[in-house]
């Protein structure tokens, strides 16, 4: 069976497949918690044609991390900031690793 646009969307971590109610249910939280994450600009759900919030798997992973921090007693604003900083650190480390690989490749890979 050939790949179809539907299977591409199902495999896409950024495809907004989950309604607010379903996302809240999956995370064991409330729609209000998801709205708060949106207000804090941690995640920005896409909107359906009817104006309903839709979340991707990637956004649900971020929301789950926020919930972990909040459940540990971290205020939601601080949890959002922590997650943003963690994401920035991960991106900086990824870029640094790319630069190191490029430098090793350019120097013949001697490592010294």
N, C-alpha and C positions, 0 to 999 in steps of 0.2 A: 504494500500500500504506500503510495507516494505521500511525502510530507505535504500538508496543507497549511494554509494560513491559520487555521484553528489550532493545529498542533504547535505551530510556531508560537502562538499567543500563550498556550498552556505551559510551554517551556520557558517563557519569558518572565524573569524575576520582576521586571518593571511593568508588566501588564496589570492594569487595575481591575482585578478579577473579583474582589471581595467587597460586599456592601459593608456599611458601617456596623450593622447589627451582626453580621456574620464574623467580621473582624473582631468585634468586642467579645463575641462568644468564644472564638478560637483562642483569644488571649486571656480569657477569664476576667475580663474587666468590663467597664461600662462605656457606652457611647460618649459620655461626658469626658472620660479620660482621653479618648481619641481626639475629641474636639480640643481639649486642653493642649495636647501635643501639637495640634495644628495651630492654635493660637500662639504657642511658644515657637512656632516655625521650625520644629524638629522634623515634622513630616507635612507635606502638602498633598492631600489626596486629590485625585482628579475628580471631575464631576461628570456624572452621566448626563445624557440629553435632558433628563428631567430635573437635573440639579442635585442629585444625590451623591454623597461622597462615595468614592470607590478607592480601595487600597490594593497595593501590590504586595507580593510576598516579601520583597525587599523592605517595604515600609512596615510590614508586620514584624519583621525581625528587629527593626529599630524600635518599634513600639514595645516589643517584648523585653528588650534590653532596658528601656525606660521603666517598664513595670517592675523589673527586678530591682532596680535602684530605688524606686519609690517604696516598694515593699520592704526594703532594708532601712527605710526611714529618711531617705534623701528627699528634700523638697523637689517638686516637679521641675521648677525652673533650673535648679542645680543639676538635676538628672539630665535635662536636655543639654545643658552646657557641657557636662562631662562627656556625653555621647558625641557631641559635635567635636570636642577636642580629641577624643579617641579616634574619630574618623579622620581628622586632619593629620594626626600622628601617623596613622596607618598609610595615608596617601603619601606623606613625606618619606616614610620608610620605603614605600614602593618605588618612588622616584629615585631615591638615593641608591637603591639596589640596581636600578636600570643604569644609572650613571657609572656605578662600579663595574657592571658587566661591560659597558661600552669602553671604559678606560682599560680594563683587562684585555679586551679584544684588540684595542688600538696599540697596546704595548706588547703584544705577542703572547699575553696570558702568563707571563712569568710570575706575577703576583708580588714581586719585590719592587 
